[in-house]
């Protein structure tokens, strides 16, 4: 049964869908999709509202983020309840990853935005008669399209960055989790955000397409590679920037000297947290042969302790979309057909009514199998033996993705060096999945994992245009390069070039 069921709209009505819980398959409400006309109207409202919002100081905008933290703390139970209804994730997971992380992100940017977005004076290396200033100006209206796996956090985090940078935001949450996205608008409204500066546009793929084509000044998209390509093409036609976070096939490298107890615990958490529906989930493991047997034994012991269900103390919840569950099933079937062995799980959980797939451990896998090449985005942990760390790195890079990776070794310096060799936007040594949760860390992928970065100074400034302002320092009557051009000026330029770049002293001075 689909968790998003189309309903027949009445004459003149918007497209409508019935929503069902992925944990119980019971109805949890309806979605009324915004039309292209709704999106255009919202854009007009946003443009007018952004003028006053962008004219405020960064400190004034940051106060709204601070108040949003207090609102969020007062509505913690509401957020957890809505997120759990729409995703089925365990209560602790919803609280930690959706609410706690959201409070941290709001607080981080509220406290640091003034410094990050302050005008900067940059030393000029050659034109010493000039001063250079960099000013970070808002882009205008930012369209943000967010996914269903962390429906509150992944809607709030980019929205907070775009807002504190002075932009207005049109937020289009996933059609599978629209109410979580609407909560973001409600939190900011309760925090005193002016009317029209943030508008949530619940809807389906057509709504998202309309938003991309509407004429925003930037699009931030998190989702699939296929949809990300279409977003990038549309932004390219309009010559507007975009940030794309498109998932990954994140490798885990277990070195011969790794702490196997910690590595096994990290593998189980990295693969099965949020039922594996995390862009930085551990999706493939390369373990050095000398320690592979012991590592697998410890992984199986940890996996056997997991509790699956929708209850308050469950560890692993359901898949959120039936289509994603079908991908996981296909990957397991393909792997087994090609010689892999299932040591744990490998099927839908027969004891639950919803979209639950058992935490699954696979061995004897190789790169001919889809489970090692395609994004699974589910509770699968395929483990491959390798000769040594060098082979592990080579296989880790044998992918079209490049989002995140993790390396496990007692030698931290070597761990860092190995991490640098992996073609990924970020990496972790002796832990997993934590880079997105660090507001200081720029987060983004290489290869087909995306374009651009969110978070950190780079991410916040990406919601601005860095305007270079050059100022003359002395106000003379003329400049060397102004008219008229003369033979004497040509000779002076030639001598200056030879002095600056043709002599050791000149190269030092320049």
C-alpha positions in Angstrom: 0.0 0.0 0.0 1.3 3.4 -0.9 2.0 6.0 1.8 1.0 8.7 -0.7 -2.3 7.9 -2.4 -3.7 10.3 -5.1 -7.3 11.4 -4.5 -9.6 12.6 -7.2 -9.8 16.4 -7.0 -13.1 18.2 -7.3 -13.7 20.9 -10.0 -11.2 23.7 -9.6 -9.5 22.0 -6.7 -5.8 21.5 -6.2 -4.2 18.0 -6.5 -4.8 16.0 -3.4 -3.2 13.0 -1.7 -4.0 10.8 1.3 -1.0 10.2 3.6 -0.4 7.0 5.5 2.0 6.1 8.2 4.9 3.9 7.0 4.9 2.2 10.4 1.2 1.2 10.5 -0.1 2.1 7.0 -3.0 4.0 8.7 -4.2 7.3 7.3 -2.4 10.3 8.9 -3.9 13.2 7.0 -4.0 14.7 3.5 -1.8 16.8 1.3 -3.2 19.6 -1.0 -0.5 20.3 -3.6 0.2 23.9 -4.4 -0.1 24.8 -8.1 2.2 26.8 -10.3 0.0 29.8 -9.9 0.3 29.4 -6.1 4.1 29.4 -6.5 4.2 32.5 -8.6 2.0 34.3 -6.1 4.2 33.3 -3.3 7.3 34.5 -5.1 5.7 38.0 -5.6 4.9 38.1 -1.9 8.4 37.0 -1.0 10.1 39.6 -3.2 8.2 42.4 -1.4 8.9 41.0 2.0 12.6 40.4 1.4 13.3 44.1 0.8 12.7 45.0 4.4 14.0 41.8 5.8 17.3 42.1 3.8 17.7 45.7 5.0 17.8 44.6 8.6 21.2 44.1 10.3 22.5 40.6 10.7 22.0 40.9 14.4 18.3 41.8 14.0 17.8 38.8 11.8 19.8 36.6 14.2 17.4 37.5 17.0 14.6 35.7 15.2 16.8 32.5 15.1 17.4 32.8 18.8 13.7 33.1 19.5 13.1 30.1 17.2 15.2 28.0 19.5 12.9 28.9 22.4 9.8 28.2 20.3 11.2 24.9 19.2 12.0 23.8 22.8 8.5 24.7 23.8 7.1 22.6 20.9 9.5 19.7 21.2 6.8 17.1 21.7 4.7 18.4 18.8 7.7 18.2 16.4 8.6 14.7 17.6 5.0 13.6 17.2 4.6 14.9 13.7 7.9 13.5 12.5 7.2 10.1 14.0 3.7 10.0 12.4 5.2 10.8 9.0 8.4 8.7 9.1 7.9 6.1 11.8 11.4 6.7 13.2 12.1 5.9 16.9 11.4 8.6 19.5 15.0 9.0 20.5 16.1 9.3 16.9 13.5 11.9 16.2 14.4 13.9 19.3 18.2 13.8 18.7 18.4 14.2 15.0 15.4 16.4 14.3 15.0 18.6 17.4 18.4 18.7 19.2 20.3 19.2 15.9 17.9 21.9 14.8 18.4 23.8 18.1 22.1 23.5 17.6 22.0 24.8 14.0 19.8 27.8 15.0 22.0 28.7 17.9 25.2 28.3 15.9 24.2 30.7 13.1 22.5 33.1 15.4 25.7 33.5 17.3 28.2 33.5 14.4 26.3 35.0 11.5 27.5 38.6 12.2 31.1 37.6 12.1 30.8 35.4 9.1 28.8 37.9 7.0 30.6 41.0 8.1 32.3 43.2 5.5 35.9 42.2 5.1 38.8 44.4 4.1 41.2 42.4 1.9 44.9 43.5 1.4 45.6 44.4 -2.2 48.9 42.9 -3.3 49.7 45.1 -6.2 47.5 48.2 -6.5 48.6 49.7 -3.2 46.7 52.9 -4.0 43.4 51.1 -3.7 41.5 49.5 -0.8 39.3 46.4 -1.4 36.2 45.5 0.6 34.1 42.3 0.3 30.4 42.8 1.2 28.1 39.8 1.5 24.7 40.8 0.1 21.5 38.7 0.1 20.6 36.9 -3.1 16.9 37.7 -2.8 14.5 34.8 -2.8 15.8 31.3 -2.3 13.8 28.2 -3.2 14.5 25.2 -0.9 13.3 21.7 -1.8 13.8 19.2 1.0 13.6 15.4 1.4 11.6 12.9 3.5 14.3 11.2 5.5 14.9 14.0 8.0 11.9 16.1 7.1 12.2 18.7 9.9 16.0 19.2 10.2 16.8 19.2 6.5 14.0 21.8 6.0 15.0 24.0 8.9 18.8 24.0 8.5 19.1 25.5 5.0 16.1 27.8 5.7 17.8 29.2 8.8 21.0 29.9 6.9 19.2 31.6 4.0 17.1 33.7 6.3 19.9 35.0 8.5 21.8 35.9 5.3 18.9 38.2 4.5 16.9 36.2 1.9 13.3 35.3 1.8 12.6 31.6 1.4 10.0 29.5 -0.4 10.2 26.0 1.2 8.9 23.0 -0.7 9.0 19.9 1.6 8.7 16.3 0.4 5.2 15.2 -0.5 5.7 12.2 1.8 6.4 14.4 4.9 4.6 17.8 4.3 3.5 18.4 7.9 7.1 18.3 9.2 8.0 21.0 6.6 5.0 23.1 7.6 6.2 23.0 11.2 9.3 24.9 10.2 7.2 27.8 8.9 5.2 27.7 12.1 8.2 27.8 14.3 9.7 30.8 12.6 6.3 32.6 12.5 6.0 32.1 16.2 9.5 33.5 16.6 8.5 36.8 15.0 9.6 36.3 11.4 7.8 39.0 9.3 4.9 37.8 7.1 5.9 36.6 3.7 9.6 36.1 4.4 9.2 32.3 4.8 6.4 30.5 3.0 5.9 26.7 3.0 4.6 25.3 -0.3 3.4 21.8 0.3 3.1 19.8 -2.9 4.3 17.1 -5.3 6.8 17.0 -8.1 4.8 19.5 -10.2 5.0 21.9 -7.3 8.8 21.5 -7.1 9.1 21.9 -10.8 7.1 25.1 -10.7 9.3 26.4 -7.9 12.5 25.7 -9.9 11.1 27.5 -12.9 9.4 30.4 -11.0 12.4 32.8 -11.0 14.0 32.4 -7.6 17.5 33.7 -7.1 18.9 30.4 -6.0 17.7 26.8 -5.6 18.8 24.5 -2.8 17.8 20.9 -3.5 18.3 17.7 -1.5 17.2 14.5 -3.2 18.0 12.0 -6.0 20.6 12.3 -8.7 18.0 12.1 -11.5 15.9 15.0 -10.1 19.1 16.9 -9.2 20.2 16.8 -12.8 16.9 18.4 -13.9 17.2 21.0 -11.2 20.7 21.9 -12.3 19.6 22.1 -16.0 16.8 24.4 -15.1 19.1 26.6 -13.0 21.6 26.6 -15.8 19.1 27.9 -18.3 18.1 30.7 -15.9 21.8 31.4 -14.9 21.1 31.1 -11.2 23.2 29.3 -8.6 22.1 26.0 -7.0 23.2 23.7 -4.2 22.6 20.0 -4.8 23.0 17.3 -2.2 22.3 14.1 -4.1 23.1 11.2 -1.8 26.0 8.7 -1.9 27.3 5.2 -1.6 29.5 5.9 1.4 32.4 3.5 2.1 33.8 2.3 5.4 37.4 1.2 5.6 38.4 -1.1 8.5 42.2 -1.2 8.8 44.1 -4.2 10.3 44.9 -2.2 13.5 41.3 -0.9 14.0 39.6 -1.2 17.4 37.1 -3.9 16.2 34.6 -3.4 19.0 34.2 0.3 18.2 34.4 -0.3 14.4 31.7 -3.0 14.6 29.4 -0.8 16.7 30.0 2.1 14.3 29.2 -0.1 11.3 25.9 -1.2 12.8 24.9 2.3 13.7 26.2 3.8 10.4 24.2 1.3 8.3 21.0 1.0 10.3 20.3 4.4 11.9 17.1 5.9 10.5 16.7 2.4 8.8 19.6 3.3 6.6 17.8 6.2 5.1 20.6 8.7 5.5 22.7 10.2 2.7 25.8 9.6 4.8 24.8 6.0 5.8 27.6 3.4 5.6 26.5 1.6 2.4 29.6 -0.7 1.9 32.4 -1.9 4.1 35.9 -2.9 3.1 37.7 -4.8 5.9 41.3 -6.0 5.8 41.3 -9.8 5.5 43.4 -10.4 8.6 40.6 -9.0 10.9 37.6 -9.7 8.7 36.3 -12.8 10.6 36.4 -11.2 14.0 34.9 -8.0 12.6 32.0 -9.8 11.0 31.4 -11.8 14.2 31.1 -8.6 16.3 28.9 -7.0 13.7 26.5 -9.9 13.8 26.4 -9.8 17.6 25.5 -6.1 17.5 22.9 -6.5 14.8 21.2 -9.3 16.7 20.6 -7.0 19.6 18.7 -4.4 17.6 15.0 -3.9 18.2 12.8 -3.1 15.2 9.4 -1.5 15.4 7.5 1.7 15.9 7.6 1.6 19.8 9.2 4.3 21.9 12.3 2.2 22.6 12.8 0.6 19.2 16.2 1.0 17.5 15.3 0.6 13.9 12.1 2.0 12.3 10.4 1.4 9.0 11.4 2.4 5.5 9.4 5.6 4.6 8.5 4.9 1.0 7.4 1.6 -0.6 9.5 2.3 -3.7 12.7 2.6 -1.5 11.9 -0.7 0.2 11.6 -2.3 -3.2 15.1 -1.1 -4.1 16.5 -2.7 -1.0 14.7 -6.0 -1.8 16.1 -5.9 -5.3 19.7 -5.3 -4.1 19.5 -8.2 -1.7 18.1 -10.5 -4.3 20.7 -9.5 -6.9 23.5 -10.0 -4.4 22.3 -13.5 -3.4 21.9 -14.5 -7.0 25.5 -13.5 -7.7 26.9 -15.4 -4.7 26.5 -13.2 -1.6 25.4 -14.7 1.7 22.8 -13.2 4.0 24.0 -13.6 7.6 21.3 -11.5 9.2 17.9 -10.2 8.0 17.4 -10.2 4.3 13.6 -9.8 4.2 10.7 -7.7 5.2 9.9 -8.0 8.9 6.9 -10.5 9.0 6.0 -9.3 12.5 5.1 -5.8 11.6 2.3 -4.3 9.4 4.3 -1.4 8.0 7.3 -0.9 5.7 9.9 -2.6 7.9 12.9 -4.4 6.4 15.1 -6.3 8.8 18.6 -5.0 9.4 20.6 -7.0 6.9 24.3 -8.1 6.9 25.7 -9.5 3.6 29.1 -11.1 3.0 30.9 -12.5 0.0 30.0 -9.4 -1.9 31.8 -7.7 -4.8 31.5 -4.8 -7.2 29.6 -6.8 -9.8 26.6 -6.5 -7.4 24.1 -3.6 -7.3 24.4 -3.5 -3.6 28.0 -2.3 -3.9 27.4 0.1 -6.7 23.9 1.6 -6.5 22.6 3.7 -3.6 20.5 1.4 -1.4 19.2 4.0 1.1 18.0 1.2 3.4 19.1 -1.1 6.3 21.8 -3.0 4.3 25.4 -3.7 5.5 27.4 -5.4 2.8 30.9 -6.4 4.0 33.8 -7.1 1.5 37.1 -8.6 2.4 40.2 -6.9 1.0 43.9 -7.7 0.9 45.1 -4.4 2.5 44.2 -0.8 3.1 45.4 0.2 -0.4 42.9 -2.2 -2.0 40.2 -0.8 0.3 40.9 2.8 -0.9 40.9 1.8 -4.5 37.6 0.1 -4.2 36.2 2.9 -2.1 36.9 5.2 -5.0 35.4 2.9 -7.6 32.0 4.6 -7.6 30.2 7.4 -9.3 29.3 8.9 -5.8 31.5 10.9 -3.4 29.6 12.2 -0.4 31.1 10.8 2.8 33.4 8.0 4.0 34.8 6.7 7.3 38.1 5.1 8.2 38.9 3.0 11.3 42.4 2.7 12.7 44.2 3.2 15.9 46.8 5.3 14.1 44.9 8.6 13.7 47.5 10.3 11.6 47.4 7.4 9.1 43.6 7.5 9.3 43.6 11.1 8.2 46.0 10.4 5.3 43.8 7.5 4.2 40.7 9.7 4.4 42.3 12.3 2.2 42.8 9.6 -0.5 39.1 8.9 -0.6 37.2 10.9 -3.2 34.5 12.2 -0.9 33.2 15.6 0.1 33.9 14.7 3.8 35.3 11.9 5.8 35.4 10.7 9.4 38.1 8.8 11.3 36.9 6.3 14.0 33.3 7.5 13.8 30.6 7.9 11.2 27.8 10.2 9.8 28.8 13.2 12.0 30.0 15.7 9.4 26.5 17.0 8.6 25.8 17.5 12.3 28.8 19.8 12.7 27.6 23.3 11.7 31.3 24.3 11.4 32.0 21.7 8.7 31.2 22.5 5.0 29.1 19.6 3.7 28.7 18.6 0.1 29.5 15.9 -2.4 31.9 15.2 -5.2 31.1 13.4 -8.5 27.4 12.6 -8.7 26.8 13.3 -5.0 26.1 17.0 -5.7 27.2 20.5 -6.3 28.2 23.1 -3.7 28.2 23.0 0.0 26.0 23.7 2.9 26.9 24.5 6.5 29.9 26.3 7.9 31.1 29.7 6.7 31.1 28.5 3.1 27.5 27.3 3.3 26.2 30.5 4.9 28.0 32.7 2.5 26.6 30.7 -0.4 23.3 32.3 0.3 24.9 35.7 -0.5 26.6 37.4 -3.4 30.2 38.4 -2.4 30.3 41.9 -3.7 33.8 43.3 -4.3 34.0 47.1 -3.6 37.3 48.8 -4.6 38.0 52.3 -3.2 40.7 54.7 -4.4 42.8 55.8 -1.4 44.5 59.1 -2.5 42.3 60.8 -5.2 45.0 61.9 -7.7 44.0 63.6 -10.9 44.9 60.7 -13.1 45.9 57.0 -13.2 48.7 55.4 -15.0 46.4 53.3 -17.2 43.9 56.1 -18.0 44.0 57.9 -21.3 45.9 59.1 -23.2 48.0 56.0 -24.2 51.6 57.0 -25.1 54.8 55.3 -26.0 56.2 56.5 -22.7 53.4 54.6 -20.8 54.2 51.5 -22.8 57.9 51.6 -21.8 57.0 52.2 -18.2 54.7 49.2 -18.2 57.4 47.0 -19.8 59.9 48.1 -17.2 57.5 47.5 -14.3 56.7 44.0 -15.6 60.4 43.1 -15.8 61.0 44.5 -12.4 58.1 42.7 -10.7 58.3 39.3 -12.2 61.7 39.2 -13.8 63.9 39.8 -10.7 64.0 38.1 -7.3 63.3 41.3 -5.5 60.4 42.1 -7.7 58.9 38.6 -7.3 59.2 39.0 -3.5 57.5 42.5 -3.6 54.7 41.3 -5.8 
